[in-house]
């Protein structure tokens, strides 16, 4: 009888451990070993910069924050994870979201006319911030591709830009 009781206890413990492990695996907020994003890209929600950020994201799976000016002068702030839709996180949640992402470095695509200083300056205290602000977006694509070890990024960017230009010219 003791052996049967002990067997039931062992079986119950195994079941409980298995069930809790399964339940944790279903948790969408669970982070695998607190994985840290290598690079967070921050840019404006405009054609050149967003195209570059999304092409980089397709291969590298790194997150993007898009800034879009609103009619009242405030900024709408969107967070994009790989393969997901852009989620409006609000201007007030910008620093909290960057802290949650916890990137090793932040790449700002475009100068102050793309990403206002009020978003960049507070990041400099805790993160390595790199700004790619050349007026030549092909150069920005080349440098970003080198930093992200994405050798074909500049070529892809150039090809998509040309297709978009041709489509605009055909209108």
N, C-alpha and C positions, 0 to 999 in steps of 0.2 A: 504494500500500500504506500510506503514511503517513497519507493522508486517511482510509482505512478504519479504521486503528488509532486515530486521533484521534476519529473518529465513535463508535467503540465506547467509548472512555473517556468522552466527553461523555454518551453514552446511559447508561452505567453510573452516572455521577455524578447525572444526573437521576433515574434509578430509585432510587438510594439516598436522595436527598433526599425524593422523593415517599413512599417506604416509611417513612422515619423520621417524617415529618409525619403520615402515617396512623396509625402506631403510637402517637404521642403523643396523637392525638385519641381513641384508645380508652382512654387512661389515666383511670380514674374518680377519681383523686386530683388530677388537674390542675386548677388554679384559673385561670380566665380573668383574666389581667393582675392577679393577686393581688387580686381583688375583695374589698372589705371590707364586712362587714355594716353596715348603717346602725344598726340597733337590735337588741339581744339582749333578749328578754323572759325574765325569771326569775320563776317563781311556784310555788305549791303545786299538787299534783296533786289539787285539790278542784274541785267543780262550778263555782262562780262564777268563780274566777280562771282555771281552765283553759279554760272556755268563752270568756271574753274574749280570752285569748291566742290560741286557735285561730281565732277569727273574724278577729282582726287578721292572723294569719299567712296565711289564705286569699288575701287581696288583696295583702298587702305582701311575702310570701315571706320574711319575716324569721325567724330561728331562735328556738327556745324551749328553755329548760332548766326541767324540772319537778322539784320536790323532793317526796319522799314519805317521811314518817317510817316507820321499820321498827319491828317489835315490840321490838327490843333497844335502842331509843333512837337509833340511827344514822339517817342520812338516805339514802334511795336517790335517786340523781341520774340523771335521764333527759334525753337530748338529742334534740330533735325538729327535723328539717329539714322544709321544706315538702313536703307530700304523702307523707312517710315515716312509718314507725313510730317509736315512742319507743325509743331504744336506751339500755340501762342502762350508764352510763359509770363508775359508782362514785364515791363521795364523794372519794376520794383524787385523782381525775383532774379535779375541778371546775375548778381554776384553769388547768390545762393546756388544757382544752377551751375555756375563755373566751379564752385567749391565742391558740389556733388560729383561733377565730371572728374575733377582733380587731375587735370592734364599735366604732363611733364613740360610742355611748352604750348604757347598760344601763338598762332599765326594770324595776323590781321591782314586781310586782303584788301588793299586800297588805303588811301590816306585818310585824313580827317574828314574829307568830303564823303567818304564811304562809311567810315566808322568814327563817330564823334569821340573826341578825347575823353569825355566823361565816362566812357566805357573802357577805354584802354588804360588810362592812368592808374585806377585802383588795382588793376591786375599786376602791375609792375612790382608791387611789394611781395607777392607770393609766387609769381610764375615768370619764366623766361618768355618775354614777349618779343616777337619778331614781326616787323611790318614790311610788307611787300607793296610799295606804293609807286612803282613805275607807271608812267602813263602808257607804256607798251605792255599790254597784257600778255603777249607772247613771252616776254622776258620774265614776267611774274610766274607764268606757267613753267618755264624752264627751271627757275630757282626752286619753286615749290616741288617740282618733280624730283629734283636732286635731293632735297631735304627729306622727302617722304620715300625715297628709293623707288620711285615710280617713273622709270625711264621713258615710258611712252606718253606721259602726261602732256608734255608740250606739243607733241605731234597730234594727239587726240584733240587738244584744245584748239589748235590751229585749224584742223579739219572741220570741227563743229562750228567754229566761228565763220569759216568760209561758207559753209552750207547755210547758216543763218543769214549772212550777208546776201547770198545769192537769192534766197527766198524773199528777203526784204526788197531787193532790187526788182524782182519779178512782179511785185504788187503794183 
